Amino acid sequence: MESPLVTGVDGSDASLTALDWAVDEAVRHGLPLRIVHASLWERYEGVVPTWATDRPSGQILAENIVGTAAERARRRAPDLPLTTDVLAEDPSTALLREGQEAAVLVVGSRGRGEFADLMLGSVGLVVAARAHCPVVVVRGDRHALEARHGRVLLGVGEHDVDSPAVRFAFREAAARDAELDVVRTWRRPAHEPVDHPLLSGDGGVYVAERSSELLDKALEAAASEHPRVRLRRTTVEGPAHKVLTERSAAADLLVVGARRRDGLVGLELGRVAHRALHHATCPVAVVPQRRPESTEGAP
């Protein structure tokens, strides 16, 4: 059975926006959609006697949230294969477990009960930082949510040669018939000697040229598999998190990688992904890339 696209709903406006985006994404890629709602209502309702006919109010609310979401999804895409489930557990834990069998996890930028001044809800942050599959946090203005820009933005780092993030971005651009805007940033060495033999004249030229070469190498395999994808390659001097956030204003989706270390417990996002999740003006896809513990000291 094909892995589904999974989206979590909680009845909030942000989760319904994410649901709409997930429906369109599932249709775009020909994937089944799975809608889940997770909460700990059982813990607070107490034990219901087996002879009782009344269901706990928390269970009724949970079922209504999922039922309403399913009805909304069916109106948007009547032919989309769809399943639903109510999970009596912590939302982050439930979604991370769902992600083990999912093609993609889709969550809203903020859930019910989140403080208004938080730029990203806690569930979205935890899921994006720990999931084993790509996670899309849906945020941004109407132009981005409705894919009006016709552009997918990809940030390429030092270790992204034919990485999962690169392949994910190419698949998205191909499915959307969109331009793929690939960006690699570079910085001038802070303490490079002025008489360095490779840095005669403008010291930034060498670094910029090397960045361009690394960018071409990172894209080579995926570009050959998707020859019809329109590519725009750019190397830019500046901090990656700032450059990508600014360019996200003209994109329908921003794709960034997150390098995971085997056996490490905790959140693993990195500055670029963390900044994008909080400040990008379009949906953000965080694509995990495993790395062994032996590379722990690598940047």
N, C-alpha and C positions, 0 to 999 in steps of 0.2 A: 504494500500500500504506500502511496506517495506521501511523504511527510507534509503535514499541513502548515499553513500559516496560522499562527496562534495570536490572538489578541485578548487582552484582559480588559474587562469593563467593570465599572463601579457606579454607574449612573451619573457621573459628573459630566459636564459639558466637554471637558478635555478628553475623557474616554470615549465619548460619542464621536468627537472629531477624529480620534484615532481609529475608531471602528469604521467610519466612512473611508478613511485612507486605506485601511486594511482590506476592505471589500474590493476597492479598485485595484489594489496591488495583487490580490489573489486572482482576480479576473485577468489581469495583465499577464501573469505568469502561469495561468492554468492550474492553480493550486487549490485544494480544498481549504475551507476556512473553519477554524475551531474557535469558538467564543467561550471564555471562561470567566467566572466571577469567584473570587476567593475572599473569605472573611472568617473571623473566629466567632461567629454568632453562637455556635454550640457551647462555647466556653462560658458565655454570659447568660444564656437562656436557662441553663440547668438541665437536668435529665428529665425528659418527657416520659411519663409512664407508657408502657406498651399498649394499655387499654384506652389511652386518651385519643380523642378524635380531633382535637385542635392541634394544628401545627404551630410551632414557635413562630413568633412574629419575625424574628431574624431570618428564618428559613423562607418565609413568605416573601419578604423583601428581596432576598437574594434571587429567588426564582423569578420574581417580577422584573428585576434588573436584567437578567439573562433573557427572559422571554421578550421584553421590549427591544433589547439589542438585536435579537434574532429576527424579529419582525422588521426592524429598520433595515437590516442587512438584506433580507429577502425582497423588500421593496426596491432597494438599490440595484440588486443583481438577482433576479428571480431564478436563474438557472445555476447559481453557484452552489456546489456541494457544501453543506453546512452542518456542523455538529455543535452542541453546547454542553456545558457542565457547570455545576455548582460545587465548589471545593471548600470544605470547612477547615481552612488552615490559613496561615499568614500569607498575604498576597505575594510578597517577594519569594518566599519559599516555594509556593505553588507555581509561580511563573518560571522560576529557575528549573524546577523539575519538568514542567511542560517543555522547556527549551531543549531538553535532552533528546526529544523526538521531533522537534519542530524544524521546519525549513527556515523560518524567520519568526521572531517575537516582535509584536507591535504594541507599544504602550503609549498612553497619553503623557503630556508634559507635566501634568499636575493632577492629583487625585482628589477625592472628597476629603475634606478636613485638613488639607494642606494650608499652611499659613500663606496669606496673600503675598507676602514679600519674598517667598521662595521662588527662584527662577526655575527650578526643576524639582518635582516631587521625589520623596525619598525612595519610593518603590522603583521609579524609573531609573534612578541613579544606581541602586543596588543591582538591578537586573542588567543594566548596560555594562556594569563593571564585572559581573561574575558569570554571565550566561556563556554556554558553550556554542551557541549559534548566533548569527547576526541579530542585533536588536535595533529596531527603529523607534526612536522617540519622536512622536509627531508634534511638531510645533511650527510656527510661522504664520505668514499672512495668507490671504485667500489665493493670491496668485501662485504661491508655492504649493499650497495644499491641493489646488486644482491643476497642477502641472502645466501652468501657462507659460513658464519660461522656456521650456524645451531644452533644459540643460541639467546634467548631473555633474556635480563638483566632487573631485577626488583629491585628497591630500596624500602625497607620496613621501614617505620617510626614508631614512637610510637603509632600512632592512626590508623594503617592500618589493623586492624583485619577484615578480609573479606571485605576489602574496594573495591570500584570500580576499583582502580588501580590494585589490586591483581587479581580481576576477569578478567579484560581486558588482563593482561599479560598471564594468563592461556589460555584464548581463542586464543591469538596470537600464543602461543607455540603449542597448539593443531592443529591449522589450518596449521601451518608451519611444523609440525612434528619435532619441534626443542626442544633442551634442554632449560629448564627454569632455569637460573642462578639467584637465589634470594640472595640478600645481605642485611644484617642489620649491620650497624656500631655502635660502642660504644666508649665511652670515659671514662677514669678514672676520678673519682670525684676529682676536683681540691683542695678541702679543707676537704677531709675526714680524721677524726682523725685516727691516726695509731693504736689506741687500740680499734677500733670499733669491737664488738663481731663477726660480720659477715665477717670481712675483715682480719682475722688472716692470716698471711703469705702474699701471693701476693694479694694486694688489688684489682687487676683487675680481679681475678678469679670470684668473685661474680658477678660483672657487666657483664662479658662475658657469664656466665651461665644464668643470667636473660635475656640477649639479645637473647640467643638461645631459651629459653622458649617462649618469646614473638614472635619470628619468627615462631616457630611451631604453635602457636595459631593463628597467622595471616593467615597462609596458610591452616589450617585444613579443612575448609568448601570447598574452591575452589579445593583443592587437591582431596577430596573425589568425587567431580563432574567430575574431569578430571584424572582418575586413570592411564591413559596411558601416561600422560605427564612426561617426565624424569626430575626429580628435582635435583638441586644441591644447597644445603643450605650452606651459608657461613656467619659467623660473623667475622667482621674485626674491629680492633681498628684503629680509625682515623676519620677525618671529612668526612661526607657522600658525599659532593659535589666533593671532591678530589678523593675518592675511586671509585665512580661510573664513573667519567670522565675517569679515567685511565682504568677501566675495559671495557669501551665502545669500546675500540680498537678491542676487540675480540667478539663483538656482532653485530647482524643485526638490533636490535631495543632495545632502552633503554626506560623503562616505569617508570614514576615517578608520584606521586600524587600531587595535588594542592588543599589545603583546602580553600574553599570559605566560607566567612561569609555572611549570609543573610543581605541585606540592605547596604552592604559596597560598596562605589564607589571608583574605582581606580584599580590598577594592583595588583593581588594576585598570586604570584608565589612561593615565598620562595627562600632561598638561593640555595637549591639543584636543583630545576627545572630551576632557572635562570642560574646557572652555566652550567647545562647540555645543555640548549638551545644555549649557546654561545660557548661551548668548546667540546662537545661530538663528537666523530668521527664516529657516526652512527645516523640514524634517531631517533628522540626523541618523544615519546608519552607523553603528559601531560594530565592526567585524573583528572577532577575536582571531588571534594568530598565536598558536602555541609555540613556546620556546623552552628548551630544557633548562634545568637549574644551573647547568655548567656555564650558561651565558648570563648569569645573574649580574655580572659587572658590566655587561655591554650597555651602551646608551639606548 
